[in-house]
Amino acid sequence: MFVHPYQGEMAPYEDMDNTYYRENIGYRIERTHKLAQDKPTITISIPVSYLGITETGVAGADYCLRAFLPYIDELNEPLYNRNRPDSEKGKYYCYRPGGEVLARNSVYFKVCPKKDYTVGSGDAVYLIPPEDVGEPELCLCLMLQVQLPEKKLRKTLRMLTQDLPDAVDRYIAEFKRYEYEDAIELAKLQKDIRTRLKRSGYCAFLANGSILPREGGSDLPMQGAVPFISVPEDEIEVCGVKGMGIRRGVTVITGGGYSGKSTLLEAVAAGIYDHAWGDGRELCITDATAMGIAAEDGRSVKNVNITPFIKWIPGKDTAHFSTERASGSTSQAANIMEAVNIGSRLLLIDEDRSATNFMIRDSLMRELVKKEPITPFTERVRELYEKEGVSTILVIGGSGEYLSVADRVYLMEDYRIHGVTEEAKQLSTNNVTSSKPEKVQAAQWKQHRILSAEGFSSFVPETGTERLEVTDMGIVYLGEEAIDLRMLSGLITKAQRNAVGFLIRYLEVSLNETKFDMGMKLETLYRRMETEGLDCIFSNYFTDCERFMDLPRKEDVLAAVNRMRKVRFLGEKGVDSCNED
C-alpha cells in the first residue's frame, strides 16, 4: 500500500505491511506457500474487549474457534456448487477440531498492535502518530484460509473485504459470553481433577454418566449409548464429581467380544487431553504421560536396552539393541523401554494389538520349550510398578495369565463394568494349570541415550533441498526419513502429526552440536512456543504440508524420533550400537 505520513510532512513511500483493518479488527494476509498463490492464509485479530472476556487460555481459544465455525459455514453456503471446483467458486477453510482441547495455531490469544493509519481518497492512507495509536492490546487471533475464485476480481474483493468482515462483526455481536465462561469453568475443573489425581494413588478417573463409545466413523458420542457408571467399591468423589478411580498398579479389564472393554481403554487413553462440552468424555481424566503400547512389526529400533524382556538374540546385543525391522516381540519390548525412559507413568495395552509370545507363556509351553529368550510381560509388569512406579492397564480377552498378577480386575458385560477382583484371584489360585512364573533377576529400566546429529537432517542428500511431507495415512516424510506415526495413540489429529514434522524439522535445521539430549532440546523449544506461539516452527517453504497445527505432547515427539531410521543414538559414554541388520 502507498502510505502518506500524517499531515503530509513527507513524500509518499511504499509500506509492505500485509495487515488491513476494518475499524480496529485486523486482517493479516499471508501467502500459504508458493503453490497456493490463490489460497492465502488470513489471521483475524479481534480485541478481547470486543468480546467482553477477561480470562483467556487454551480452553477459551478452543471455544472461540468452535463458535466461529457456524459463521464460516454460513459464508460457504451460497458458494457451494457440487458441479464446480473450489478454485472457480471460492471457499473459506477453517480448522475443525475434534472433541479434544489442544493448543493450536488456528486460534490463540496474542498481544497485537493497534490500527496505525486512516484511509484517505483513492489509494492513499495516512499514518497516525505513534503517540495517538496507543498501546498494543490483547486479541483473539483466528486463522483461516480462503480459496479465491479464479479470474473473478470483484468476487475476490467482496469475499475478503466485505463478506468475511461482515461475518466477523456478526460473530462479535452474537458472541455467547456465558458459554465461553462455561468452557473456562470446565477447564478449571479438569485441571483441578488432574492435580488431585497426580497427588493421589489414582492414575485415571472416569466420571459417572460419561458417554464413552463414539459414533461410527466420527469423533462424536454415540447416540443411545449406555452411560458409564462406576463399580460401587471404586467410586470416588473428586472436586465434587463422582466416578470411578482407577488406582495405580496393575489393572486388568476383561470381558467377552463386543462387551466394551476396548472402548473403555480408548476412553482412558483419550483422557490424556481435556475435552470440550458435548464430547461425552469431558470428565474422563488420565495421567498425562500415559502411552499406548502395541507390537509394531517392522519399526526401526536404535540402541535400546531390551534385556528386561529379551535375554538374548543370536548375533545381537540386547543391551544395545538396534534393528531396521523389529519383530512383534522386540518392537513391543522397545516400545515399553522407550516409554519408561521418556517418563511415562502409565502404560495402556490391548491384548489384540500385542505380540502373544511377548505377553504370556503358559505352563504347557514352559514345559515344552526349555530354552526361551523372552521374559513375558506377565513376569515384569509388577516389577515395573513396584520398582519404577509405572502402572499398567491391560485389556485381556483370551488369557488368564494376568489375573494372578493384577491388583484389580474389571469385567465388562453389555457395556457395563463390574468389579471381579476377588473372583478372579480365587480362580487363578484354584487353577492348577495356571502358569507359575520363574524367578527373574531385577531389570535395569533406565537408559540414557544421546542423539548424534549425523543423519538427523531434513535435507535430501545430493539435492541440497529439504523435504517435509505429512500424509493422511500418518507417515511423515522428512529428508530421507519415512516416519510411521500410525501406532502412536497420543497423536490423534493430522494437525498434531503436521506439527511433529515441523518440530523435528525445526530442531534439525537449528542444531549446531554433533550430539545432544533430545529431551532437553524439546523442553527449550516448548518453552519458546509458550511465549511465541506454535507458528514459530512453521515454514511456508514446504508445499505438501497443511497450514494448521495442533500441539503434540513432548512424549509423542520423542516417540516419533525413536522411529527414525537414519539417526544414531549413542549411550552415556558415546557408545553406538553395532548390531544393525
QUIZI-V813078 format. One record per residue. N is the residue number from 1. SS is DSSP state (hx for helix, st for strand, lp for the rest). PSI is psi in radians with two decimals (* if undefined). OMEGA is omega in whole degrees, -180 to 180 (999 if undefined). Layout:
N/SS/PSI/OMEGA
N/SS/PSI/OMEGA
//
This chain:
1/lp/2.68/176
2/st/2.18/-173
3/st/2.17/173
4/st/2.20/178
5/lp/2.76/-178
6/hx/2.28/178
7/hx/0.26/172
8/hx/0.56/-177
9/lp/-0.37/-178
10/lp/2.88/177
11/lp/2.72/179
12/lp/2.65/174
13/st/2.86/-177
14/st/2.26/179
15/lp/2.30/-176
16/lp/0.30/178
17/lp/2.26/-175
18/lp/0.41/177
19/st/2.24/172
20/st/2.75/-175
21/st/2.48/163
22/st/2.05/-166
23/lp/-2.15/-180
24/lp/0.34/178
25/st/2.16/-175
26/st/2.56/176
27/st/1.78/-179
28/st/2.16/-178
29/st/2.20/-179
30/st/2.66/175
31/lp/2.25/179
32/lp/-0.95/170
33/lp/3.05/-169
34/lp/-0.38/179
35/lp/0.12/-180
36/lp/0.87/-180
37/lp/-0.51/-178
38/lp/0.19/-179
39/st/1.23/-177
40/st/2.82/173
41/st/2.30/-180
42/st/2.23/177
43/st/2.08/-179
44/st/2.22/178
45/st/2.02/-178
46/st/2.08/177
47/st/2.30/-177
48/hx/-0.40/178
49/hx/-0.49/178
50/hx/-0.48/-178
51/hx/-0.16/178
52/lp/0.48/-179
53/lp/2.64/180
54/lp/-0.71/178
55/lp/2.37/-180
56/lp/3.14/-179
57/lp/-3.11/-177
58/hx/-0.77/-179
59/hx/-0.69/178
60/hx/-0.75/178
61/hx/-0.71/179
62/hx/-0.78/178
63/hx/-0.76/-178
64/hx/-0.66/178
65/hx/-0.80/-180
66/hx/-0.65/-180
67/hx/-0.40/-178
68/hx/-0.40/-174
69/hx/-0.72/179
70/hx/-0.52/180
71/hx/-0.59/175
72/hx/-0.72/177
73/hx/-0.68/180
74/hx/-0.67/178
75/hx/-0.64/-176
76/hx/-0.38/-175
77/hx/-0.86/-180
78/lp/-0.24/-180
79/lp/-0.32/-172
80/lp/2.30/174
81/lp/1.91/-173
82/lp/-0.31/-177
83/lp/-0.02/-177
84/lp/2.51/-179
85/lp/2.78/179
86/hx/-0.60/-178
87/hx/-0.35/180
88/hx/-0.62/-174
89/hx/-0.28/-179
90/lp/2.69/179
91/st/2.62/175
92/st/2.30/180
93/st/2.13/178
94/st/2.44/-178
95/lp/2.36/-179
96/lp/1.87/-177
97/lp/2.76/170
98/lp/-2.66/-178
99/lp/-0.27/-175
100/st/2.55/176
101/st/1.93/-175
102/lp/2.71/171
103/lp/2.32/-174
104/st/2.70/173
105/lp/-0.09/178
106/lp/-0.23/177
107/st/2.33/-179
108/st/2.92/175
109/st/2.39/-177
110/st/2.54/175
111/st/2.11/-175
112/st/2.63/176
113/lp/2.70/177
114/lp/2.90/177
115/lp/2.27/-174
116/lp/0.43/179
117/st/2.84/170
118/st/2.69/-175
119/st/2.31/177
120/lp/-2.77/-180
121/lp/2.67/179
122/lp/-2.29/180
123/lp/0.27/-177
124/st/2.42/171
125/st/2.73/-175
126/st/2.27/179
127/st/2.48/174
128/lp/2.34/179
129/lp/2.42/-177
130/hx/-0.65/-178
131/hx/-0.32/178
132/hx/-0.21/-179
133/hx/-0.73/-178
134/lp/2.97/-178
135/lp/2.63/174
136/lp/2.69/-178
137/st/2.74/-180
138/st/2.28/-177
139/st/2.66/167
140/st/2.18/-179
141/st/2.13/179
142/st/2.15/-179
143/st/2.37/174
144/st/3.00/176
145/st/2.61/-179
146/st/2.09/172
147/st/1.99/-178
148/lp/2.43/-179
149/lp/2.32/-176
150/lp/2.24/175
151/lp/0.55/178
152/lp/1.41/-173
153/hx/-0.74/-178
154/hx/-0.73/179
155/hx/-0.68/177
156/hx/-0.82/180
157/hx/-0.69/180
158/hx/-0.73/-180
159/hx/-0.74/-173
160/hx/-0.64/-171
161/hx/-0.11/180
162/hx/-1.03/-174
163/hx/-0.85/-179
164/hx/-0.86/177
165/hx/-0.62/177
166/hx/-0.73/179
167/hx/-0.68/178
168/hx/-0.71/178
169/hx/-0.73/178
170/hx/-0.69/178
171/hx/-0.77/180
172/hx/-0.79/-177
173/hx/-0.57/-175
174/lp/0.17/-176
175/lp/2.23/-177
176/lp/1.62/-176
177/hx/-0.56/-180
178/hx/-0.60/176
179/hx/-0.66/176
180/hx/-0.79/-180
181/hx/-0.58/175
182/hx/-0.71/179
183/hx/-0.68/178
184/hx/-0.74/-180
185/hx/-0.68/177
186/hx/-0.75/179
187/hx/-0.67/178
188/hx/-0.73/179
189/hx/-0.77/179
190/hx/-0.71/178
191/hx/-0.72/179
192/hx/-0.73/179
193/hx/-0.73/178
194/hx/-0.74/-180
195/hx/-0.76/179
196/hx/-0.76/-180
197/hx/-0.70/-178
198/hx/-0.54/-178
199/lp/0.01/-174
200/lp/-3.00/178
201/lp/0.36/-178
202/st/2.55/178
203/st/-0.21/180
204/st/2.73/180
205/st/2.29/179
206/st/1.95/-176
207/st/2.49/174
208/lp/2.43/-180
209/lp/-0.09/179
210/lp/2.54/176
211/lp/1.87/-173
212/lp/-0.72/-178
213/lp/2.65/177
214/st/2.58/174
215/lp/2.44/-175
216/lp/2.20/177
217/lp/0.27/-179
218/lp/3.07/177
219/lp/0.22/-177
220/lp/2.63/177
221/st/2.50/-178
222/lp/2.29/178
223/lp/2.32/178
224/lp/0.17/-179
225/lp/2.68/178
226/lp/2.11/179
227/lp/2.57/179
228/lp/2.35/175
229/lp/2.27/-178
230/lp/2.66/168
231/lp/2.49/-174
232/hx/-0.70/-175
233/hx/-0.30/-180
234/hx/0.25/177
235/st/2.28/178
236/st/2.93/175
237/st/2.14/-180
238/st/2.09/179
239/lp/0.66/178
240/lp/0.07/-179
241/st/2.25/178
242/st/2.49/179
243/st/-2.95/-178
244/st/2.23/173
245/st/2.23/176
246/st/2.01/-175
247/st/2.71/174
248/lp/2.66/-177
249/lp/-2.52/-179
250/st/2.06/-178
251/st/2.29/178
252/st/2.29/173
253/st/2.12/-178
254/st/3.11/-179
255/st/2.98/178
256/lp/3.11/178
257/lp/2.47/177
258/lp/0.57/180
259/lp/-0.23/179
260/lp/0.13/-176
261/hx/-0.73/178
262/hx/-0.60/176
263/hx/-0.69/177
264/hx/-0.76/179
265/hx/-0.67/178
266/hx/-0.66/178
267/hx/-0.69/176
268/hx/-0.77/179
269/hx/-0.68/-180
270/hx/-0.38/-176
271/lp/-0.03/175
272/lp/-0.35/177
273/lp/2.66/170
274/st/2.73/180
275/st/2.66/-177
276/lp/2.82/175
277/lp/2.42/179
278/lp/-0.17/-180
279/lp/-0.47/-177
280/lp/-0.34/-180
281/lp/0.54/-176
282/lp/-0.61/-177
283/lp/0.62/168
284/st/1.88/-171
285/st/2.29/-177
286/st/2.63/173
287/lp/2.15/-173
288/lp/-0.21/179
289/lp/0.08/-176
290/lp/2.45/179
291/st/2.33/173
292/st/2.33/-177
293/st/2.26/179
294/lp/2.91/172
295/lp/2.40/-180
296/lp/1.35/179
297/lp/2.26/175
298/lp/-0.06/-179
299/lp/2.74/177
300/lp/2.42/176
301/st/2.33/-177
302/st/1.95/170
303/st/0.97/-180
304/st/2.36/176
305/lp/1.87/180
306/lp/0.26/-178
307/lp/-0.46/176
308/lp/-0.44/-177
309/lp/-0.55/-178
310/st/1.89/-174
311/lp/-0.70/-179
312/lp/2.64/173
313/st/2.27/-179
314/lp/2.17/176
315/lp/0.16/-178
316/st/2.68/177
317/lp/1.84/-176
318/hx/-0.19/174
319/hx/-0.37/177
320/hx/1.11/-169
321/st/2.28/175
322/st/2.48/175
323/st/2.66/175
324/lp/-0.31/-176
325/lp/1.44/-178
326/lp/2.57/174
327/lp/3.10/178
328/hx/-0.79/-177
329/hx/-0.77/-180
330/hx/-0.60/179
331/hx/-0.69/180
332/hx/-0.66/175
333/hx/-0.79/179
334/hx/-0.70/179
335/hx/-0.74/179
336/hx/-0.82/-178
337/hx/-0.70/178
338/hx/-0.71/180
339/hx/-0.76/179
340/hx/-0.74/-178
341/hx/-0.42/173
342/hx/-0.46/179
343/lp/0.23/179
344/lp/2.42/178
345/lp/0.05/-179
346/st/2.20/176
347/st/2.38/-180
348/st/2.05/-172
349/st/2.24/174
350/st/2.19/-179
351/hx/-0.63/-177
352/hx/-0.38/-178
353/hx/0.30/-175
354/lp/2.82/174
355/lp/2.15/-175
356/hx/-0.78/-178
357/hx/-0.29/175
358/hx/-0.58/-174
359/hx/-0.73/-173
360/lp/2.84/170
361/lp/1.80/-173
362/lp/3.03/-173
363/hx/-0.64/-180
364/hx/-0.74/180
365/hx/-0.54/176
366/hx/-0.64/179
367/hx/-0.65/-176
368/hx/-0.80/-176
369/lp/1.87/-177
370/lp/-0.64/-176
371/lp/1.60/-176
372/lp/2.05/-179
373/lp/-0.27/-174
374/st/2.20/170
375/lp/1.91/-174
376/lp/2.74/-177
377/hx/-0.47/178
378/hx/-0.53/-175
379/hx/-0.06/-180
380/lp/-0.30/-171
381/hx/-0.63/179
382/hx/-0.72/178
383/hx/-0.68/-180
384/hx/-0.66/178
385/hx/-0.81/-174
386/hx/-0.58/-178
387/hx/-0.60/-174
388/hx/-0.12/180
389/lp/0.39/-180
390/lp/2.02/-180
391/st/2.84/179
392/st/2.33/170
393/st/2.13/-176
394/st/2.44/169
395/st/2.05/-177
396/st/2.24/180
397/lp/-0.42/-173
398/lp/0.10/-178
399/lp/2.39/177
400/lp/0.15/-176
401/lp/-0.52/-175
402/lp/-0.16/-179
403/lp/-0.63/-176
404/lp/-0.35/-178
405/lp/-0.07/-177
406/lp/2.54/172
407/lp/-0.63/-180
408/st/2.52/178
409/st/2.26/178
410/st/2.50/179
411/st/2.23/174
412/st/2.19/175
413/st/2.17/180
414/lp/0.72/176
415/lp/0.28/176
416/st/2.53/-175
417/st/2.49/180
418/st/2.49/175
419/st/2.12/-177
420/lp/0.54/-175
421/hx/-0.87/-177
422/hx/-0.75/179
423/hx/-0.74/-180
424/hx/-0.72/179
425/hx/-0.72/180
426/hx/-0.74/179
427/hx/-0.75/-179
428/hx/-0.55/178
429/hx/-0.70/-177
430/hx/-0.31/-176
431/lp/1.78/-175
432/lp/-0.31/-180
433/lp/0.03/-179
434/lp/2.70/-177
435/lp/2.45/174
436/lp/1.75/-175
437/lp/2.49/174
438/lp/2.73/176
439/lp/2.27/-179
440/lp/2.65/179
441/lp/2.63/178
442/lp/2.46/-175
443/lp/2.75/171
444/lp/1.85/-172
445/lp/-0.51/-174
446/lp/2.43/178
447/lp/2.13/179
448/lp/2.10/179
449/lp/2.55/174
450/st/2.60/-174
451/st/2.27/175
452/st/2.43/179
453/lp/-0.30/178
454/lp/2.14/-179
455/lp/-0.15/180
456/lp/1.43/-171
457/lp/2.55/176
458/lp/0.01/-179
459/st/2.45/175
460/st/2.13/-178
461/lp/2.50/176
462/lp/0.10/177
463/lp/-0.51/-178
464/lp/0.19/-180
465/st/2.74/178
466/st/2.75/174
467/lp/2.26/173
468/st/2.10/178
469/st/2.33/178
470/st/2.10/-175
471/lp/2.83/176
472/lp/-0.36/-178
473/lp/-0.12/179
474/lp/0.34/178
475/st/2.30/176
476/st/2.04/175
477/st/2.05/-175
478/st/1.93/-174
479/lp/-2.15/176
480/lp/-0.09/-173
481/st/2.61/167
482/st/1.64/-173
483/st/2.08/-178
484/st/1.95/-177
485/lp/0.12/-171
486/lp/-0.47/-177
487/lp/0.03/179
488/lp/1.75/-174
489/lp/-0.33/179
490/lp/-0.25/177
491/lp/1.74/-170
492/lp/-0.21/180
493/lp/2.67/175
494/hx/-0.55/178
495/hx/-0.56/174
496/hx/-0.77/179
497/hx/-0.63/175
498/hx/-0.78/180
499/hx/-0.64/177
500/hx/-0.79/179
501/hx/-0.81/-180
502/hx/-0.63/178
503/hx/-0.86/-179
504/hx/-0.73/179
505/hx/-0.72/180
506/hx/-0.75/179
507/hx/-0.67/-179
508/hx/-0.76/-176
509/hx/-0.25/-178
510/hx/0.01/-178
511/lp/2.53/172
512/lp/0.31/177
513/lp/2.76/179
514/lp/-0.42/175
515/st/2.66/-172
516/st/2.86/175
517/lp/1.98/-175
518/hx/-0.67/-180
519/hx/-0.74/-180
520/hx/-0.68/178
521/hx/-0.72/179
522/hx/-0.71/178
523/hx/-0.79/180
524/hx/-0.76/-179
525/hx/-0.68/179
526/hx/-0.61/176
527/hx/-0.66/178
528/hx/-0.73/-179
529/hx/-0.48/177
530/hx/-0.58/-178
531/hx/-0.64/-175
532/hx/-0.25/-179
533/lp/2.81/-177
534/hx/-0.46/-175
535/hx/-0.14/-180
536/hx/-0.27/179
537/hx/-0.08/-175
538/lp/2.55/172
539/lp/2.29/180
540/lp/0.23/177
541/lp/-0.53/-172
542/lp/2.20/-174
543/lp/-0.08/-179
544/st/0.48/178
545/lp/2.44/176
546/lp/2.79/-175
547/lp/-0.45/-172
548/lp/2.49/180
549/lp/2.45/169
550/st/2.49/-177
551/lp/2.12/175
552/lp/2.90/173
553/lp/2.64/175
554/hx/-0.62/180
555/hx/-0.66/-178
556/hx/-0.54/175
557/hx/-0.76/177
558/hx/-0.70/178
559/hx/-0.62/178
560/hx/-0.75/178
561/hx/-0.66/179
562/hx/-0.37/-179
563/lp/0.05/178
564/lp/2.47/-174
565/lp/-0.38/-174
566/lp/-0.10/-176
567/lp/2.90/176
568/st/2.23/173
569/st/2.28/179
570/st/2.64/176
571/lp/-3.09/-177
572/lp/-0.57/-178
573/lp/0.28/180
574/lp/0.30/-178
575/lp/2.31/178
576/st/2.71/175
577/lp/2.58/-178
578/lp/0.39/-178
579/lp/0.67/177
580/lp/2.64/174
581/lp/*/999
//
